[in-house]
Amino acid sequence: MKFISLSVIFVVLGINFLISVPALADTNMSVANNFEIGQKVIWLYKNRPDAADVQKIPAEVVKLSPKKVQIKVRKNNEFINRWVSPQKLEVFPRIQDSPSL
């Protein structure tokens, strides 16, 4: 009798888990839609959260996650990686060829 009740509990928990797994998936992939790996961006960097001035630092996208973007920046003649919020990134402006007259 104990075996049957335990097996029923495991079956119910298993079904419950299978139903809840899609709900746990993070479907917000808006970061992936805005940026691509290898894309040149501008990092809007503040040295302190309460600082008034914003420094624009050129960077390159290395990795994407649902909430953050990993960028590669140059510091003291070395490349370092930083995870930043996508709200602190701007797309690097492209220079278009002007038609020659």
C-alpha positions as CSV (number, residue, x, y, z in Angstrom):
1,M,0.0,0.0,0.0
2,K,2.8,2.4,0.9
3,F,4.5,1.6,-2.5
4,I,1.3,2.6,-4.4
5,S,0.8,5.9,-2.5
6,L,4.5,6.8,-3.0
7,S,4.3,6.0,-6.8
8,V,1.1,8.1,-7.1
9,I,2.8,11.0,-5.4
10,F,5.8,10.8,-7.7
11,V,3.6,10.6,-10.8
12,V,1.6,13.7,-9.6
13,L,4.8,15.6,-8.9
14,G,6.3,14.5,-12.2
15,I,3.2,15.7,-14.1
16,N,3.2,19.0,-12.2
17,F,6.9,19.5,-13.0
18,L,6.4,18.9,-16.7
19,I,3.6,21.4,-16.8
20,S,5.6,24.1,-15.0
21,V,8.8,23.7,-17.0
22,P,7.7,25.9,-19.9
23,A,6.6,28.6,-17.5
24,L,10.1,28.7,-16.1
25,A,11.7,29.4,-19.4
26,D,12.8,33.0,-20.0
27,T,11.1,34.1,-23.2
28,N,12.3,37.7,-23.1
29,M,15.1,37.6,-25.6
30,S,14.9,41.3,-26.5
31,V,18.7,41.6,-26.0
32,A,19.3,39.1,-28.8
33,N,17.1,41.1,-31.1
34,N,19.0,44.4,-30.6
35,F,22.6,43.2,-30.6
36,E,24.8,40.7,-32.4
37,I,28.1,39.1,-31.4
38,G,30.9,41.1,-32.9
39,Q,28.8,44.2,-33.3
40,K,30.5,47.5,-32.5
41,V,28.7,49.5,-29.7
42,I,29.2,52.5,-27.5
43,W,29.1,51.9,-23.7
44,L,27.6,54.7,-21.7
45,Y,29.8,54.5,-18.7
46,K,29.4,56.3,-15.3
47,N,32.2,55.9,-12.8
48,R,29.6,56.2,-10.0
49,P,25.8,55.8,-10.1
50,D,25.3,59.3,-8.9
51,A,27.8,60.8,-11.4
52,A,26.4,63.5,-13.7
53,D,28.8,63.0,-16.6
54,V,28.6,59.9,-18.9
55,Q,31.7,58.6,-20.8
56,K,31.2,57.1,-24.2
57,I,33.5,54.1,-24.5
58,P,33.8,52.1,-27.8
59,A,33.2,48.3,-27.3
60,E,32.4,45.1,-29.1
61,V,29.7,42.6,-28.2
62,V,31.2,39.3,-27.0
63,K,28.2,37.3,-25.5
64,L,24.5,37.7,-25.1
65,S,22.2,36.7,-22.2
66,P,18.6,37.4,-21.6
67,K,19.3,40.3,-19.2
68,K,23.0,41.4,-19.9
69,V,25.4,41.8,-22.7
70,Q,29.1,41.0,-22.4
71,I,31.3,43.5,-24.1
72,K,35.1,43.8,-24.8
73,V,36.7,47.1,-24.0
74,R,40.2,48.4,-24.1
75,K,41.8,49.4,-20.7
76,N,45.5,50.2,-20.3
77,N,46.4,48.6,-23.7
78,E,44.6,45.4,-22.7
79,F,41.2,44.0,-23.6
80,I,38.8,43.3,-20.7
81,N,35.3,41.9,-20.7
82,R,32.4,43.5,-18.8
83,W,28.8,42.4,-18.3
84,V,26.6,45.5,-18.8
85,S,22.9,46.3,-19.1
86,P,21.7,46.7,-22.7
87,Q,20.2,50.0,-21.7
88,K,23.7,51.3,-21.2
89,L,24.7,50.5,-24.8
90,E,24.2,52.4,-28.0
91,V,24.6,51.1,-31.5
92,F,27.8,52.4,-33.1
93,P,26.8,54.8,-35.9
94,R,27.7,53.5,-39.3
95,I,29.4,55.8,-41.8
96,Q,27.7,55.6,-45.1
97,D,29.4,56.3,-48.3
98,S,28.2,59.6,-49.8
99,P,27.5,59.6,-53.5
100,S,30.2,61.2,-55.4
101,L,29.2,64.2,-57.6
